[in-house]
Amino acid sequence: MARKENAADAANAGRLKQIALTYKMTRRADKKIGLVLAAVGIITFGVFLAIGFLIGHPIYLGILGLLLAFLATAIVFGRRAERAAFGQMEGQPGAAAAVLDNIGRGWTTTPAVAMNRNQDVVHRAVGKAGIVLVAEGNPNRVKTLLAAEKKKMNRIVADVPVHDVIVGTGEGQVELKKLRTTMLKFPRVLTGPQVTATNDRLRALGDLMSNMPLPKGPMPKGMRLPKGGPKGR
């Protein structure tokens, strides 16, 4: 029993530490985060408490308001933390791979399947939508990398659809913060066994084992993606 209590205490301490670190990271990019969270909590609680007095049940509505104020504050904090995280990751080498790693179940991500000397890089994700090639770097240079990788995929798995995405803020590109959503919008055309078979075919050719390493870019120290975003299925 004592061991379970110690483990629970350690887990709670770890979560509190993670929340504190996330708040500090967010505050560096969002100076008003403290005021915004306080306003959301106070206004939510105040509205329910006022309704409680109007209908003659201030205690019940006050308790409900307190719970909902905590929930609303947590939701707002999660969204602003996610926005701050993406803002700090934007333009950093390997940022797209970090997003792909958090896309959710049903996807197999392979970072840096193609790269050039300028550190333009193409990552690959395999899921029920087929194969998605995600490029980051100079838009003009990555088009050559993408074309070569698509040609390679068509030779290996000709019956599997291949999509391509260029991460960036220019025309025809996908912002980093919208990458996960874009991936999940692709139509699902493969079954689970077909996804497994596709990965097996790539692996059998040694493709998954011969990836180049990710560039050692200056990813923000201690950066983690928030877990509250939508998950893949």
KETORZA-260002 format. One record per residue (C-alpha): residue in one letter; x, y, z; residue number from 1. Coordinates in Angstrom, 2 decimals. Example, Ala and Ser with C-alpha at 12.3 -4.5 7.8 and 13.67 -1.06 7.14 Angstrom:
% KETORZA-260002
{'A'; {12.30; -4.50; 7.80}; 1}
{'S'; {13.67; -1.06; 7.14}; 2}
% end
This chain:
% KETORZA-260002
{'M'; {0.00; 0.00; 0.00}; 1}
{'A'; {2.79; 2.40; 0.92}; 2}
{'R'; {4.52; 1.72; -2.38}; 3}
{'K'; {1.33; 2.48; -4.32}; 4}
{'E'; {0.89; 5.73; -2.43}; 5}
{'N'; {4.50; 6.70; -3.11}; 6}
{'A'; {4.07; 5.88; -6.80}; 7}
{'A'; {0.89; 7.97; -6.94}; 8}
{'D'; {2.61; 10.88; -5.20}; 9}
{'A'; {5.53; 10.64; -7.63}; 10}
{'A'; {3.15; 10.59; -10.61}; 11}
{'N'; {1.26; 13.63; -9.31}; 12}
{'A'; {4.51; 15.49; -8.68}; 13}
{'G'; {5.61; 14.65; -12.22}; 14}
{'R'; {2.38; 15.97; -13.71}; 15}
{'L'; {2.58; 19.18; -11.69}; 16}
{'K'; {6.18; 19.67; -12.78}; 17}
{'Q'; {5.21; 19.14; -16.42}; 18}
{'I'; {2.35; 21.65; -16.11}; 19}
{'A'; {4.74; 24.19; -14.57}; 20}
{'L'; {7.27; 23.68; -17.36}; 21}
{'T'; {4.56; 24.00; -20.00}; 22}
{'Y'; {3.31; 27.23; -18.39}; 23}
{'K'; {6.82; 28.70; -18.34}; 24}
{'M'; {7.35; 27.77; -21.99}; 25}
{'T'; {3.99; 29.25; -22.96}; 26}
{'R'; {4.59; 32.46; -21.00}; 27}
{'R'; {7.80; 33.10; -22.94}; 28}
{'A'; {5.77; 33.33; -26.13}; 29}
{'D'; {2.46; 34.52; -24.64}; 30}
{'K'; {3.02; 37.19; -21.99}; 31}
{'K'; {-0.70; 37.55; -21.25}; 32}
{'I'; {-1.32; 33.87; -20.50}; 33}
{'G'; {-1.66; 34.45; -16.75}; 34}
{'L'; {-4.20; 37.25; -17.13}; 35}
{'V'; {-6.17; 35.32; -19.73}; 36}
{'L'; {-6.42; 32.19; -17.57}; 37}
{'A'; {-7.40; 34.22; -14.51}; 38}
{'A'; {-10.08; 36.06; -16.49}; 39}
{'V'; {-11.51; 32.84; -17.92}; 40}
{'G'; {-11.70; 31.23; -14.48}; 41}
{'I'; {-13.17; 34.22; -12.66}; 42}
{'I'; {-15.74; 35.04; -15.35}; 43}
{'T'; {-16.93; 31.43; -15.66}; 44}
{'F'; {-17.25; 31.05; -11.89}; 45}
{'G'; {-18.88; 34.48; -11.54}; 46}
{'V'; {-21.52; 33.78; -14.17}; 47}
{'F'; {-22.62; 30.51; -12.56}; 48}
{'L'; {-22.57; 32.02; -9.08}; 49}
{'A'; {-24.75; 34.91; -10.24}; 50}
{'I'; {-27.20; 32.46; -11.83}; 51}
{'G'; {-27.21; 30.56; -8.55}; 52}
{'F'; {-28.26; 33.64; -6.60}; 53}
{'L'; {-30.95; 34.43; -9.15}; 54}
{'I'; {-32.56; 31.00; -8.88}; 55}
{'G'; {-31.93; 30.63; -5.15}; 56}
{'H'; {-29.22; 27.94; -5.29}; 57}
{'P'; {-25.90; 29.79; -4.97}; 58}
{'I'; {-24.08; 26.88; -3.30}; 59}
{'Y'; {-24.97; 24.30; -5.94}; 60}
{'L'; {-24.31; 26.62; -8.87}; 61}
{'G'; {-21.18; 27.92; -7.15}; 62}
{'I'; {-19.74; 24.41; -6.93}; 63}
{'L'; {-20.72; 23.70; -10.54}; 64}
{'G'; {-19.24; 27.03; -11.60}; 65}
{'L'; {-15.97; 26.24; -9.83}; 66}
{'L'; {-15.67; 22.91; -11.63}; 67}
{'L'; {-16.53; 24.42; -15.00}; 68}
{'A'; {-14.15; 27.33; -14.39}; 69}
{'F'; {-11.33; 24.83; -13.85}; 70}
{'L'; {-12.30; 22.96; -17.01}; 71}
{'A'; {-12.53; 26.12; -19.11}; 72}
{'T'; {-9.17; 27.32; -17.81}; 73}
{'A'; {-7.57; 23.97; -18.65}; 74}
{'I'; {-8.98; 24.04; -22.20}; 75}
{'V'; {-7.79; 27.59; -22.85}; 76}
{'F'; {-4.39; 26.82; -21.36}; 77}
{'G'; {-4.02; 23.73; -23.57}; 78}
{'R'; {-4.86; 25.63; -26.74}; 79}
{'R'; {-2.57; 28.57; -26.01}; 80}
{'A'; {0.23; 26.21; -24.97}; 81}
{'E'; {-0.15; 24.33; -28.25}; 82}
{'R'; {-0.09; 27.58; -30.20}; 83}
{'A'; {3.07; 28.68; -28.38}; 84}
{'A'; {4.74; 25.32; -28.98}; 85}
{'F'; {4.06; 25.44; -32.70}; 86}
{'G'; {5.24; 29.04; -32.83}; 87}
{'Q'; {8.61; 28.09; -31.31}; 88}
{'M'; {8.96; 25.00; -33.51}; 89}
{'E'; {8.08; 26.79; -36.75}; 90}
{'G'; {11.05; 26.76; -39.12}; 91}
{'Q'; {13.20; 24.50; -36.94}; 92}
{'P'; {14.76; 21.43; -38.61}; 93}
{'G'; {12.87; 18.29; -37.64}; 94}
{'A'; {9.74; 20.15; -36.51}; 95}
{'A'; {7.48; 18.31; -38.97}; 96}
{'A'; {8.83; 14.96; -37.78}; 97}
{'A'; {7.93; 15.91; -34.20}; 98}
{'V'; {4.35; 16.61; -35.27}; 99}
{'L'; {4.13; 13.35; -37.22}; 100}
{'D'; {5.33; 11.41; -34.18}; 101}
{'N'; {2.29; 12.74; -32.30}; 102}
{'I'; {-0.30; 12.23; -35.02}; 103}
{'G'; {-1.83; 9.25; -33.26}; 104}
{'R'; {-2.46; 5.56; -33.67}; 105}
{'G'; {-2.63; 3.93; -37.09}; 106}
{'W'; {0.31; 5.82; -38.54}; 107}
{'T'; {3.91; 4.67; -38.93}; 108}
{'T'; {6.30; 7.60; -39.24}; 109}
{'T'; {9.77; 7.38; -40.74}; 110}
{'P'; {11.76; 10.63; -40.44}; 111}
{'A'; {14.27; 11.83; -43.02}; 112}
{'V'; {13.75; 9.29; -45.80}; 113}
{'A'; {15.37; 11.83; -48.12}; 114}
{'M'; {17.65; 14.77; -47.46}; 115}
{'N'; {20.08; 17.02; -49.29}; 116}
{'R'; {23.18; 18.90; -48.19}; 117}
{'N'; {21.08; 22.00; -47.46}; 118}
{'Q'; {19.14; 20.03; -44.82}; 119}
{'D'; {15.93; 20.08; -46.82}; 120}
{'V'; {14.25; 16.88; -45.73}; 121}
{'V'; {11.35; 14.57; -46.54}; 122}
{'H'; {9.61; 12.47; -43.88}; 123}
{'R'; {7.20; 9.63; -44.57}; 124}
{'A'; {4.02; 8.53; -42.80}; 125}
{'V'; {2.10; 5.38; -43.69}; 126}
{'G'; {-1.52; 4.95; -42.63}; 127}
{'K'; {-4.99; 4.19; -43.94}; 128}
{'A'; {-4.73; 7.22; -46.23}; 129}
{'G'; {-1.76; 5.56; -47.92}; 130}
{'I'; {1.70; 7.09; -47.97}; 131}
{'V'; {2.13; 10.76; -47.08}; 132}
{'L'; {5.46; 12.42; -47.86}; 133}
{'V'; {6.01; 15.53; -45.74}; 134}
{'A'; {8.76; 17.92; -46.81}; 135}
{'E'; {10.31; 20.82; -44.92}; 136}
{'G'; {12.90; 23.22; -46.23}; 137}
{'N'; {13.27; 25.44; -49.27}; 138}
{'P'; {10.06; 25.01; -51.35}; 139}
{'N'; {11.92; 24.90; -54.66}; 140}
{'R'; {14.52; 22.38; -53.54}; 141}
{'V'; {12.15; 20.04; -51.71}; 142}
{'K'; {10.03; 19.63; -54.83}; 143}
{'T'; {12.93; 17.73; -56.40}; 144}
{'L'; {13.26; 15.54; -53.29}; 145}
{'L'; {9.53; 14.89; -53.27}; 146}
{'A'; {9.41; 13.97; -56.96}; 147}
{'A'; {12.27; 11.48; -56.53}; 148}
{'E'; {10.71; 9.93; -53.41}; 149}
{'K'; {7.26; 9.66; -55.03}; 150}
{'K'; {8.80; 7.91; -58.01}; 151}
{'K'; {10.54; 5.52; -55.64}; 152}
{'M'; {7.31; 4.79; -53.75}; 153}
{'N'; {5.42; 4.17; -56.99}; 154}
{'R'; {8.00; 1.55; -57.94}; 155}
{'I'; {7.83; -0.21; -54.56}; 156}
{'V'; {4.10; 0.05; -53.77}; 157}
{'A'; {2.39; 1.03; -57.00}; 158}
{'D'; {-1.05; 0.13; -55.67}; 159}
{'V'; {-0.87; 2.50; -52.68}; 160}
{'P'; {-1.81; 6.20; -53.04}; 161}
{'V'; {1.03; 8.64; -52.36}; 162}
{'H'; {0.28; 12.16; -51.09}; 163}
{'D'; {2.79; 14.96; -50.61}; 164}
{'V'; {2.79; 17.96; -48.28}; 165}
{'I'; {5.23; 20.85; -48.05}; 166}
{'V'; {5.34; 22.45; -44.61}; 167}
{'G'; {5.57; 26.22; -44.63}; 168}
{'T'; {3.60; 29.45; -44.72}; 169}
{'G'; {3.72; 30.13; -48.46}; 170}
{'E'; {1.08; 29.55; -51.09}; 171}
{'G'; {0.21; 25.89; -51.52}; 172}
{'Q'; {2.03; 24.96; -48.30}; 173}
{'V'; {0.67; 23.69; -45.00}; 174}
{'E'; {1.44; 25.50; -41.75}; 175}
{'L'; {3.08; 23.36; -39.10}; 176}
{'K'; {0.14; 23.80; -36.71}; 177}
{'K'; {-2.23; 22.50; -39.40}; 178}
{'L'; {-0.14; 19.49; -40.42}; 179}
{'R'; {-1.89; 17.00; -38.15}; 180}
{'T'; {-5.34; 18.17; -39.29}; 181}
{'T'; {-4.30; 17.99; -42.94}; 182}
{'M'; {-3.02; 14.45; -42.50}; 183}
{'L'; {-6.25; 13.31; -40.88}; 184}
{'K'; {-8.34; 14.80; -43.70}; 185}
{'F'; {-6.87; 12.52; -46.36}; 186}
{'P'; {-9.46; 9.89; -47.38}; 187}
{'R'; {-8.90; 6.48; -45.82}; 188}
{'V'; {-8.58; 3.97; -48.62}; 189}
{'L'; {-6.55; 1.18; -47.01}; 190}
{'T'; {-7.55; -1.39; -44.45}; 191}
{'G'; {-5.44; -2.22; -41.40}; 192}
{'P'; {-3.92; -5.34; -43.04}; 193}
{'Q'; {-3.10; -3.33; -46.18}; 194}
{'V'; {-1.27; -0.73; -44.07}; 195}
{'T'; {0.71; -3.51; -42.39}; 196}
{'A'; {1.50; -5.07; -45.78}; 197}
{'T'; {2.71; -1.70; -47.11}; 198}
{'N'; {5.05; -1.23; -44.17}; 199}
{'D'; {6.29; -4.81; -44.55}; 200}
{'R'; {7.09; -4.28; -48.23}; 201}
{'L'; {9.04; -1.13; -47.44}; 202}
{'R'; {10.83; -2.85; -44.60}; 203}
{'A'; {11.63; -5.92; -46.68}; 204}
{'L'; {13.51; -3.74; -49.16}; 205}
{'G'; {15.57; -2.27; -46.36}; 206}
{'D'; {13.99; 1.11; -46.90}; 207}
{'L'; {12.99; 1.65; -43.27}; 208}
{'M'; {16.44; 0.61; -42.00}; 209}
{'S'; {18.51; 2.88; -44.20}; 210}
{'N'; {17.17; 6.29; -43.24}; 211}
{'M'; {19.50; 9.20; -42.98}; 212}
{'P'; {19.68; 10.82; -39.51}; 213}
{'L'; {17.69; 13.92; -38.76}; 214}
{'P'; {19.65; 17.18; -38.98}; 215}
{'K'; {20.91; 18.33; -35.62}; 216}
{'G'; {18.90; 21.51; -35.75}; 217}
{'P'; {18.23; 23.89; -32.86}; 218}
{'M'; {14.88; 22.48; -31.72}; 219}
{'P'; {13.71; 24.45; -28.66}; 220}
{'K'; {15.20; 22.94; -25.51}; 221}
{'G'; {12.77; 20.79; -23.58}; 222}
{'M'; {10.08; 21.22; -26.26}; 223}
{'R'; {7.17; 18.78; -26.16}; 224}
{'L'; {3.99; 18.81; -28.10}; 225}
{'P'; {0.83; 19.15; -26.01}; 226}
{'K'; {-1.21; 15.94; -25.78}; 227}
{'G'; {-4.56; 17.54; -26.00}; 228}
{'G'; {-4.77; 17.74; -29.81}; 229}
{'P'; {-6.88; 15.45; -31.99}; 230}
{'K'; {-5.68; 11.88; -32.37}; 231}
{'G'; {-5.48; 9.74; -35.41}; 232}
{'R'; {-7.61; 6.64; -35.68}; 233}
% end
